[in-house]
Structures are given as structure tokens and as C-alpha cells.
Amino acid sequence: MAAFTYVQFHAMFVVPALAVLAGAAGVRSRATRSDVRPVAVAVIVAVAMAYTVPWDNYLILQGVWSYGPESVVAVLWHAPVEEYLFILLQPLVAALWLHQISPGVPSDDEATVTRRDRIVGLAGGLLITVLGGALLTGTSTLYLGAILAWSGPVFALQWAVGWPYLLARWRTVVVAIVAPTAYLWIADWVALASGIWVLADEFTVGVMLLGLPIEEAVFFLVTNAFVVQGLVLYPWVIDRWQST
């Protein structure tokens, strides 16, 4: 039996983070243009749900991870309803944090993305996909391979669109990714230790990062990177499109 439930996990970690960040967002200076555009947040949340839900359910079906029946309210398809809520809310945590720390969209940024840059960005994401596909062939590397194979296409798209711009904004991007990732690493460690969700030993490599399975650490790193990179790229792409 889990030490506490998935609903209590949300109440302990997700809801307070959202409340604090939403409150901070309300007092942020309106004079500074933020990287975060509401329409971009809505799009990213919708894409996150559509892209993650089938993948998540597939891994649960394969036995990569499971949830204690007494730790969840109900199961829809193969995943608890609280899992869908987590997929919905995690991008909002990252978006609100980015909104808070964003120095504003540079009005004079002229970062240029050449055809060669787009090819390099696309190739980088596809390389991650290929690596993930190779790891999927092993039992102990199944979970790690699934994460990489699933994340590679997203990185390929984002990097092809504008990795030079992301590099130019690296300080904002790094801080925006690292803080929510570290916070969710702690939350995930507590959830695993409490038995809210359980990873199957046979499908993990057994490598720990600060006490957290490497697969879980990578998962939260790449998902927060998806959100932050998408939100940073969006106003830059729209502004460039409107100026042409």
C-alpha cells in the first residue's frame, strides 16, 4: 500500500507549485514582454496530452511501470486519471516559471537560421530517435530507449525550427529547464519511495542519478525542455513571420 495517494501527491507538489508561480505571475511587471504567450501554452498543453497519453499507456501496458490500485482514484484506459492530470499540469508549471524568469523577448534579435542549421537541428533530433530505437531492442534498456525514441522527433522539430535562437537565449532556456526539472526530480523521488508508482527492475538499467533512476531523471529533463523550447521559439517565429 502506498504511503500516500496520487491525489495527495498533486496536493503536496503540483498544486502548491502552480499556486506560488501563478501568484508571482500576477505581480510580474507588465512593462516586460514575456516569452510566454497564452496561445502557445494552450497549444503545448494540447500537444503534450495528444503525444504523451498513448505512449504513457503503452508503457504501462508493457509493464514498464505500474500504479498501486489503492493509490489512485480510477483508471482510464491503462493509466490513472491522476496521471492525465499530471500530463496536463506539468507544462503549466514550466510555463509559469519561464514567465517569471523571462527577461523579455528581445526586440532587436536577428538570429538567422540557415538551411544548413535546419538540417543540423533535424539530424540532432533524429540521432536521439535512432539511439532510442536501438535501446528498445534490449530488455533493461527498454524504458530509456522508449524515452529517447519518443523525445527525438520533438527535438528534431524544435531544433530544425531554431536551435541557433535557443542557443542565443541559452541562459533563459537553461534556468527555465533546470528549476522545474530539479523540483520534479524531488517529487518523483518521493512518489517512487512512497510506492505511488513503481518501475519494473527488468526494464531499467539500474543507474541512479542523485538517488533517482536515470530514466526518470531523463524523462523530466526532456519534457521540461519540450515546453521551454517551444514557448521560447513561439514568439520568435511569430514575430519573424509577421515581419515578412
Secondary structure, 3 states (H helix, E strand, C coil): CCCCCHHHHHHHHHHHHHHHHHHHHHCCCCCCCCCCCHHHHHHHHHHHHHHHHHHHHHHHHHCCEEECHHHCCCEECCEEHHHHHHHHHHHHHHHHHHHHHCCCCCCCCCCCCCHHHHHHHHHHHHHHHHHHHHHCCCCCCHHHHHHHHHHHHHHHHHHHHHHHHHHHCHHHHHHHHHHHHHHHHHHHHHHHHHCCEEECHHHCCCCEECCEEHHHHHHHHHHHHHHHHHHHHHHHHHHHHHHC
